[in-house]
């Protein structure tokens, strides 16, 4: 099939490259000319495991191209995926849909034949139906334009794998119309469905809600265990052992029950806030009151780890602090709403000299936080440190041994904000070890 993907960020580039791998001819479009030039030359301007290889393979096979022209995409493809950002509105908690509206305004006037538009972006419920009506009013093809919603469930760091081998595919269609959208998307994802992946077909509103409900549940689970960690700390209990014990219950499960610094990134935080805002608009805001506390618990973790650093150093003014990790999670260079960088900047504001190291996110961190110091390795970041703080659980930091820092730091103090180190190894080596909710 001939497919276009509007938006060549993390989601769009991954989706385009993976559709090409599945055998489709794909044209990805973005308004950023520099990004388009890099991608067309085979250079992915952000880090996502396996994506560079997928893009190179698609370009080499002639199944993947990048362009800055929406008109070209309209003439090329009969299926158009919308993969633009829906960030938090600067004026409030709701989603900023301006990029999505701009993409529709650019694409639809060029649609002069039967076409399927497929939304991938995370949006407030009700957005898809509005966009469907707008598409038909703008397109010369009128009623021959259909819209479906196919939310993404990608984990940064595993996005290629999640696209090619998803655990489910959700397709929302306009049920009041004679729609071919479901049949078209079944054909498009045919090779994936052959693996036995379930396809859940529903209406537009349900498909929109599936994604935000999933993110709200994951955020709730993370904040739940972090709230329990606060109780464990006060009671001298161990939250990791507690999580292992309750995780054996099949109704609960162990995944996402790791206490620590909390979530960040471009999805969970802004999506639960937009979900709350949309519920308020629909007059059912009281149903999601608990999500406000989920958000508060998450943000509170950042202040708590700063307080721990202050306690361990005596005072942060004049202290030297090494920060290991700046990405919001491992296996990505994404620093959007990064808890690590938020904490690093707060510690700097308290008067400490802060040096940061991250395996992949250094360039992005430097641009966003130029007042911090940066090192080229974990060991270099720790030179002369009064405290070492592990804020992103990269494998490089998980496997780090106390001997690697022997004689490097000024004080043997390590603060494990992700509970990802073996506390016994560090304590046995003479280090003061602090985690979250750990005995």
C-alpha positions in Angstrom: 0.0 0.0 0.0 1.1 3.6 -0.5 1.1 5.4 2.8 2.0 8.8 4.2 2.9 9.7 7.7 2.5 13.3 8.7 5.0 14.2 11.4 8.5 12.7 11.6 9.3 12.8 15.3 9.8 9.7 17.6 6.4 8.3 16.7 6.1 9.2 13.1 9.6 8.2 12.0 9.3 4.9 13.9 5.8 4.2 12.3 7.0 5.1 8.8 10.2 2.9 9.0 8.2 0.0 10.4 5.5 0.2 7.8 8.2 0.2 5.1 9.7 -2.9 6.8 6.2 -4.5 6.5 6.4 -4.0 2.8 4.5 -0.7 2.2 5.7 2.3 0.3 5.9 5.1 2.7 6.4 8.9 2.5 7.0 10.7 5.8 6.4 14.4 5.9 7.6 17.1 8.4 7.6 20.9 8.4 11.2 20.8 9.8 13.4 21.0 6.7 16.6 20.2 8.6 15.0 17.1 10.1 13.7 16.0 6.7 17.2 16.4 5.1 18.9 14.4 7.8 16.3 11.6 7.7 16.4 11.4 3.9 20.2 11.1 4.1 19.8 8.2 6.6 20.6 10.1 9.8 18.0 9.8 12.6 18.3 12.9 14.7 17.3 11.2 18.0 18.2 8.0 19.7 15.8 5.0 19.6 17.3 1.5 19.6 17.0 -0.3 16.1 15.5 2.8 14.5 18.6 3.9 12.6 18.9 0.4 11.1 15.2 0.4 10.1 15.4 3.8 8.4 18.5 2.8 6.5 16.9 -0.4 5.4 13.7 1.4 4.2 15.7 4.0 2.3 17.9 1.4 0.7 14.9 -0.7 -0.4 13.3 2.4 -1.9 10.2 1.9 0.3 10.8 4.9 2.6 11.2 8.6 1.7 11.0 11.8 3.6 9.6 15.1 2.3 8.5 18.6 3.5 5.6 18.6 1.1 2.1 17.7 2.3 0.8 18.1 -1.3 3.3 15.5 -2.4 2.0 13.2 0.3 -1.6 13.8 -0.8 -0.8 12.9 -4.4 1.2 9.8 -3.4 -0.8 8.0 -0.8 -4.4 6.8 -0.2 -3.8 6.3 3.6 -2.4 9.1 5.7 -1.3 8.7 9.3 -1.3 11.7 11.6 1.6 11.4 14.0 2.1 15.0 15.2 2.6 16.1 18.8 -0.2 17.0 21.2 1.7 18.7 24.1 0.2 20.2 27.2 -1.4 23.5 26.5 0.8 26.3 27.8 -2.3 28.1 29.1 -3.6 25.1 31.1 -3.7 21.4 31.6 -5.5 20.4 28.4 -3.9 19.2 25.2 -2.6 21.6 22.6 -4.2 20.4 19.4 -2.8 23.2 17.2 -0.2 20.9 15.5 -2.9 18.4 14.7 -5.3 21.0 13.3 -2.5 22.5 11.3 -1.7 19.1 9.7 -5.3 18.6 8.8 -5.5 22.1 7.3 -2.4 21.5 5.2 -3.4 18.0 4.0 -7.2 18.0 3.4 -7.4 20.7 0.6 -5.3 18.3 -1.5 -7.5 15.2 -1.0 -9.4 14.9 -4.3 -10.1 11.1 -4.2 -11.3 8.5 -1.7 -8.8 8.7 1.2 -8.4 7.3 4.7 -6.9 9.5 7.4 -5.7 7.6 10.5 -4.9 9.4 13.7 -2.0 8.0 15.8 -1.6 11.0 18.2 -3.0 10.9 21.7 -6.0 13.3 21.9 -8.9 14.2 24.2 -12.0 12.1 23.5 -14.2 13.8 20.9 -11.3 15.1 18.9 -11.5 12.4 16.2 -15.2 13.0 15.3 -14.5 16.8 15.0 -11.5 16.1 12.8 -13.5 13.8 10.6 -16.2 16.4 9.9 -13.5 19.0 9.3 -11.6 16.8 6.9 -14.8 16.3 4.7 -15.5 20.1 4.8 -12.0 20.9 3.6 -11.3 18.1 1.1 -12.5 18.3 -2.5 -13.4 14.7 -2.2 -15.9 15.5 0.5 -17.7 12.4 1.8 -15.2 10.1 0.2 -12.7 11.0 2.9 -12.9 8.7 6.0 -11.2 9.0 9.3 -10.1 6.3 11.8 -8.2 6.4 15.1 -5.4 3.9 15.7 -3.7 4.9 18.9 -0.1 4.0 19.5 1.1 2.1 22.6 4.9 2.5 22.1 7.5 2.4 24.8 10.4 4.7 24.1 13.4 2.4 24.0 11.3 -0.4 22.5 9.4 1.5 19.9 10.5 -0.5 16.8 9.8 -3.8 18.6 6.4 -2.5 19.8 5.4 -1.4 16.3 6.4 -4.6 14.5 5.2 -7.0 17.3 2.5 -5.1 19.3 0.4 -6.8 22.0 -2.8 -5.4 20.4 -4.0 -3.1 17.6 -6.9 -0.8 18.3 -8.9 0.7 15.5 -11.7 3.2 16.0 -14.0 3.9 13.1 -17.0 6.0 12.3 -19.7 3.5 13.1 -22.6 5.6 11.6 -21.0 5.4 8.1 -20.4 2.6 5.7 -16.7 2.5 6.5 -13.9 0.6 4.8 -11.5 1.8 7.4 -11.3 -1.4 9.4 -10.8 -3.5 6.3 -8.1 -1.2 5.0 -6.2 -1.3 8.3 -6.5 -5.1 8.5 -4.9 -5.2 5.1 -2.2 -2.7 6.1 -1.3 -4.6 9.3 -1.8 -8.0 7.7 1.7 -9.3 8.4 1.4 -8.3 12.0 -2.0 -9.9 12.4 -0.7 -13.1 11.0 1.3 -13.5 14.2 -1.9 -13.7 16.1 -1.9 -10.1 17.4 -5.5 -9.2 18.3 -7.2 -6.3 16.5 -9.9 -4.6 18.5 -12.3 -2.6 16.4 -14.5 0.0 18.1 -15.9 3.5 17.7 -13.8 6.6 17.6 -14.4 7.7 21.2 -13.5 4.3 22.6 -10.2 4.2 20.6 -9.3 7.7 21.9 -10.0 6.7 25.5 -8.1 3.4 25.3 -4.8 5.2 25.1 -5.4 7.8 27.8 -6.9 5.2 30.1 -3.9 3.0 29.7 -1.5 5.8 30.5 -3.6 6.9 33.5 -3.6 3.3 34.8 0.2 3.0 34.4 0.8 6.4 36.1 -1.5 5.4 38.9 0.4 2.1 39.5 3.7 4.0 39.6 2.5 6.6 42.0 0.8 4.0 44.1 4.1 2.2 44.8 5.9 5.5 45.4 3.3 6.4 48.0 3.8 3.0 49.6 7.5 3.7 49.5 7.0 6.8 51.7 5.2 4.7 54.2 7.9 2.0 54.1 10.5 4.7 54.7 8.7 5.9 57.8 8.2 2.4 59.1 11.7 1.0 58.3 10.1 -1.5 55.8 11.5 -2.4 52.4 9.4 -1.4 49.4 11.2 -3.6 47.0 10.5 -6.8 48.9 6.9 -5.6 49.4 6.5 -5.0 45.7 7.9 -8.5 45.0 5.4 -10.0 47.4 2.3 -8.3 46.1 3.5 -8.7 42.5 2.9 -12.4 42.7 -0.8 -11.7 42.9 -2.0 -12.1 39.3 -4.6 -9.4 39.9 -1.8 -6.9 40.6 1.4 -8.1 38.7 4.9 -7.0 39.4 5.5 -4.7 36.4 5.5 -0.9 37.0 5.8 -1.5 40.8 9.3 -0.2 41.1 9.5 2.7 43.5 11.7 5.6 42.6 11.9 9.0 41.2 8.7 8.7 39.3 7.7 9.1 35.7 8.4 11.8 33.1 8.7 12.0 29.4 6.3 13.3 26.7 3.3 11.1 27.5 2.2 10.1 31.0 2.3 13.5 32.7 0.7 15.5 30.0 -1.8 12.8 29.1 -3.2 12.4 32.6 -3.5 16.2 32.9 -5.3 16.4 29.6 -7.6 13.5 30.6 -8.5 15.4 33.8 -9.2 18.6 31.8 -11.4 16.8 29.3 -13.3 15.0 32.0 -13.9 18.5 33.6 -15.3 19.7 30.2 -17.6 16.7 30.0 -18.9 17.4 33.5 -17.5 14.2 35.0 -14.3 15.7 36.5 -15.0 14.2 39.9 -14.5 10.7 38.4 -10.8 11.4 37.9 -10.1 13.3 41.1 -7.7 10.5 42.1 -5.5 11.3 39.0 -4.7 14.8 40.5 -3.1 13.0 43.5 -1.3 10.6 41.2 0.3 13.6 39.5 1.0 15.2 42.9 2.7 12.1 44.3 4.8 11.9 41.1 6.0 15.5 41.4 6.6 15.2 45.1 9.3 12.5 44.5 11.5 15.1 43.0 11.5 17.4 46.0 12.0 14.3 48.3 15.2 13.3 46.5 16.5 16.8 46.7 15.8 16.7 50.5 17.7 13.4 50.8 20.7 15.0 49.0 20.6 17.9 51.3 20.5 15.6 54.3 23.4 13.5 53.1 25.6 16.4 52.2 24.7 18.5 55.3 24.1 21.4 53.0 23.9 21.6 49.3 25.5 25.1 49.2 29.1 24.5 48.0 28.6 20.7 47.7 29.7 18.8 44.6 27.0 16.5 43.3 27.4 13.9 40.5 24.2 13.2 38.6 24.1 9.9 36.6 21.3 10.1 34.1 19.5 13.0 32.3 17.1 11.2 30.0 13.6 10.6 31.5 14.2 6.8 31.2 16.9 4.5 29.9 17.4 3.6 26.2 16.3 7.0 24.9 17.8 10.5 24.5 14.4 12.1 25.3 14.6 14.7 28.1 11.0 15.9 28.0 9.8 16.4 31.6 12.9 14.5 32.8 12.8 14.0 36.6 16.6 13.7 36.5 17.2 17.1 35.0 14.5 18.7 37.1 16.3 17.4 40.2 19.7 18.3 38.9 18.5 21.9 38.3 16.9 22.1 41.8 20.1 21.0 43.4 22.1 23.6 41.4 19.6 26.2 42.5 20.4 25.2 46.1 24.0 26.2 45.6 25.6 22.9 44.6 28.1 22.4 41.8 26.4 19.8 39.7 28.0 17.6 37.0 25.8 15.4 34.8 26.6 12.3 32.7 24.2 10.3 30.5 25.1 7.7 27.8 22.8 9.2 25.1 21.0 12.4 26.2 24.0 14.7 26.8 23.5 17.0 23.8 19.8 17.5 24.5 20.5 18.1 28.2 23.2 20.7 27.4 20.8 22.6 25.2 18.0 22.6 27.7 20.1 23.1 30.9 23.2 25.0 29.9 24.0 26.1 33.5 24.8 22.5 34.6 28.2 20.9 34.1 28.6 17.9 31.9 31.1 15.0 31.9 32.1 12.4 29.3 31.8 9.4 31.6 30.3 8.4 34.9 33.7 8.3 36.6 34.5 11.8 35.3 31.2 13.1 36.7 32.0 11.6 40.1 35.4 13.2 40.5 35.5 15.1 43.9 31.7 14.5 44.5 30.2 14.7 47.9 27.3 12.7 46.7 26.6 10.5 43.6 23.0 10.4 42.5 21.7 7.7 40.1 18.6 9.3 38.6 18.1 7.3 35.4 18.5 3.5 35.5 20.7 2.9 32.5 22.3 -0.6 32.5 25.7 1.1 32.6 24.8 2.5 36.0 23.1 -0.7 37.2 26.2 -2.8 36.7 28.6 -0.1 38.1 30.7 -1.4 41.0 32.0 0.5 44.0 35.6 -0.3 42.9 35.1 1.9 39.8 34.6 5.0 42.0 37.3 4.0 44.6 39.4 7.1 45.3 37.4 9.2 42.8 34.7 10.8 45.0 35.3 13.1 48.0 32.7 11.2 50.1 31.3 7.7 49.8 27.7 8.6 49.5 25.4 7.2 46.8 21.8 8.1 46.4 19.9 5.5 44.3 16.7 7.4 43.2 15.7 4.4 41.0 16.3 1.6 43.5 18.3 -0.1 40.8 21.6 -0.8 42.6 22.4 -3.7 45.0 22.4 -1.9 48.3 24.4 -4.7 50.0 27.3 -4.4 47.6 27.6 -0.7 48.1 27.2 -0.8 51.9 29.7 -3.7 52.2 32.2 -1.5 50.3 31.8 1.2 53.0 29.4 3.5 51.1 26.4 5.3 52.7 23.6 4.1 50.5 20.2 5.8 50.2 17.3 4.6 48.2 13.5 5.2 48.2 11.6 3.1 50.9 14.5 0.7 51.3 15.4 -0.8 54.7 
